[in-house]
């Protein structure tokens, strides 16, 4: 199992531009990337909406939109999505804590890049 970091410039092109962080735009993006994730998207949307109404706060919806924005940012580049999947598998199948930590650290780098993309 390889957990080598991806070095140098990415030649991977996104399957579509980063959508705005709106419910509808993210819904379309999630559905096009992963149909099974779209079910989770809907469930989490309704939970966030309920919490927002109950607490009279927009924080649950902002958190929901940010989380799914990161999901889309991670997966809209095929090579990045593939690498994330490899690293998740490497963590699950690690033979020791060092292998798991190494793969987890690289997942953290991918998440950081996705968060920066969402924040831009």
C-alpha positions as CSV (number, residue, x, y, z in Angstrom):
1,X,0.0,0.0,0.0
2,X,1.5,3.3,-1.0
3,X,1.1,6.4,1.1
4,X,3.5,8.6,-0.8
5,X,2.4,12.2,-1.0
6,X,1.5,13.7,-4.3
7,X,4.4,16.1,-5.1
8,X,4.6,18.9,-7.6
9,X,1.9,20.6,-9.6
10,X,-1.4,18.9,-10.2
11,X,-2.2,18.1,-13.8
12,X,-5.6,16.9,-12.7
13,X,-8.4,19.0,-14.1
14,X,-11.7,19.4,-12.1
15,X,-14.8,17.8,-13.5
16,X,-16.5,21.1,-13.0
17,X,-15.8,24.5,-11.4
18,X,-16.2,24.9,-7.7
19,X,-19.9,25.7,-7.1
20,X,-21.0,28.5,-4.9
21,X,-21.7,27.4,-1.3
22,X,-25.5,27.3,-1.7
23,X,-27.8,24.5,-0.9
24,X,-28.9,24.0,-4.5
25,X,-25.5,24.3,-6.1
26,X,-23.9,21.9,-3.7
27,X,-26.9,19.5,-4.1
28,X,-26.3,19.3,-7.9
29,X,-22.5,18.9,-7.4
30,X,-22.8,16.2,-4.8
31,X,-25.4,14.3,-6.9
32,X,-23.0,14.4,-9.9
33,X,-20.0,13.2,-7.9
34,X,-21.5,10.5,-5.7
35,X,-25.2,9.5,-5.9
36,X,-25.1,7.7,-2.6
37,X,-23.6,10.8,-0.9
38,X,-26.6,12.8,-2.1
39,X,-28.8,10.8,0.3
40,X,-26.6,11.8,3.2
41,X,-26.6,15.4,1.9
42,X,-30.4,15.5,2.0
43,X,-30.6,13.9,5.5
44,X,-28.0,16.3,6.8
45,X,-29.6,19.3,5.1
46,X,-32.9,18.5,6.9
47,X,-31.2,18.0,10.2
48,X,-29.3,21.3,9.8
49,X,-32.5,23.1,8.8
50,X,-34.3,21.8,11.8
51,X,-31.5,22.7,14.2
52,X,-31.3,26.2,12.6
53,X,-35.1,26.7,13.2
54,X,-35.0,25.4,16.7
55,X,-32.0,27.4,17.8
56,X,-32.9,30.5,15.7
57,X,-29.3,30.5,14.4
58,X,-27.7,30.3,11.0
59,X,-24.7,28.5,12.3
60,X,-26.1,25.0,11.5
61,X,-26.7,25.9,7.9
62,X,-23.3,27.6,7.5
63,X,-21.6,24.5,9.0
64,X,-23.6,22.2,6.7
65,X,-22.7,24.3,3.6
66,X,-19.0,24.4,4.5
67,X,-18.8,20.7,5.2
68,X,-20.4,19.8,1.9
69,X,-18.3,22.4,0.1
70,X,-15.2,20.6,1.4
71,X,-16.7,17.3,0.2
72,X,-17.2,18.7,-3.3
73,X,-13.7,20.4,-3.3
74,X,-12.1,17.1,-2.4
75,X,-13.9,15.0,-5.0
76,X,-14.2,17.3,-8.0
77,X,-10.6,16.5,-9.0
78,X,-10.5,12.8,-10.1
79,X,-6.9,12.3,-9.0
80,X,-7.5,13.9,-5.6
81,X,-10.6,11.9,-5.1
82,X,-8.7,8.7,-6.0
83,X,-5.9,9.6,-3.7
84,X,-8.3,10.3,-0.8
85,X,-9.8,6.9,-1.3
86,X,-6.4,5.2,-1.4
87,X,-5.4,7.0,1.8
88,X,-8.6,6.1,3.6
89,X,-8.0,2.5,2.6
90,X,-4.4,2.8,3.8
91,X,-5.5,4.0,7.2
92,X,-8.1,1.2,7.5
93,X,-5.6,-1.5,6.5
94,X,-2.5,-0.1,8.3
95,X,-0.3,-2.7,9.9
96,X,1.0,-0.3,12.5
97,X,0.3,3.2,14.0
98,X,3.1,4.8,12.0
99,X,1.5,3.8,8.6
100,X,-1.9,5.0,9.8
101,X,-0.4,8.3,11.0
102,X,1.4,8.9,7.7
103,X,-1.7,8.3,5.6
104,X,-3.8,10.4,8.1
105,X,-1.4,13.3,7.8
106,X,-1.7,13.2,4.0
107,X,-5.5,13.2,4.3
108,X,-5.1,16.3,6.5
109,X,-3.1,18.0,3.7
110,X,-5.9,17.2,1.2
111,X,-8.5,18.5,3.6
112,X,-6.5,21.7,4.1
113,X,-6.3,22.2,0.4
114,X,-10.0,21.6,0.0
115,X,-10.8,24.1,2.9
116,X,-8.7,26.7,1.2
117,X,-10.5,26.2,-2.0
118,X,-13.9,26.6,-0.2
119,X,-12.7,29.7,1.5
120,X,-11.5,31.3,-1.7
